Amino acid sequence: MSVPTSARARLGFGLIGPRRSRHTVSVEQLASMALPVGDDGMVIGVDAEGRPAVLGINRPTPYDVTLIGGLWTAQVLALRAAATGARIVVETGRAHAWTGLAQAAGGGQPCISLHDVGRVPPQGASAGSPVVVVRDCGMRPPRGRVVSGPWQSVMTLLPYLSPVAAGLMKRASLVGIQRVSPDEAAQIGRIAHLPATATQALSTLADGVTLWCTERDRQFVMTQATDAETGLLGGARRMD
């Protein structure tokens, strides 16, 4: 028996299902379906209007972040980066300050590893296994053996403005600044070419607030801890 041409065209694809109206929305209705997060990455806080501020930390190109601020903020960012699937590698001279975090993160899976300063081995980062290296090496961090590369970002934490800060800020893709002294604020303002209002605000920022800067954009962000983060790290603080 010959098979009609129209039937032959559908062999292997099953029977034609019932006909229903398509699921469509008007152009005017699209806005109501928008997600509150405007980028791909981890939520690092909220902006002045209360909208989520998102940082894409896992990238196919080298990405360096310099944070002049407190350990609390660096650890919250490390936890949230781990939640995106990144492996967190901490290079630090104060392992005791990170041990509890490393043990608690990952639900028993080793997603945060600690290494002495200058002893970070190659990580083999890839799209399926991105890496974030957190360098908590004091005021004068030595040149790192492991640098940023594809799918491997590096965040350097400086507790205060140090003699090496200007160079790190100029080389960084993103700079975060928390509360500093008025003298430090004036120096940072000159290095980062900040407007006077932003420079003056740096010495009065509340705990948990960071001014994030790129070459073109600046944004004040309030990092608000979740209940789990507060239970592990305590409340937001600038000083450790």
Sequence and secondary structure as in RCSB ss.txt:
>XXXX:A:sequence
MSVPTSARARLGFGLIGPRRSRHTVSVEQLASMALPVGDDGMVIGVDAEGRPAVLGINRPTPYDVTLIGGLWTAQ
VLALRAAATGARIVVETGRAHAWTGLAQAAGGGQPCISLHDVGRVPPQGASAGSPVVVVRDCGMRPPRGRVVSGP
WQSVMTLLPYLSPVAAGLMKRASLVGIQRVSPDEAAQIGRIAHLPATATQALSTLADGVTLWCTERDRQFVMTQA
TDAETGLLGGARRMD
>XXXX:A:secstr
    HHHHTTTTS             GGGGGGG  S  SSSEEEEE TTS EEEE    SS EEEEEES HHHHH
HHHHHHHHTT EEEEEES THHHHHHHHHGGGGS  EEEE TT       BTTB EEEEEE  SS    SS  BT
TEEEEEEESS  TTHHHHHHH SEEEE    HHHHHHHHHHHT  HHHHHHTTS  TTEEEEE SS EEEEE   
 HHHHHHH S  S  
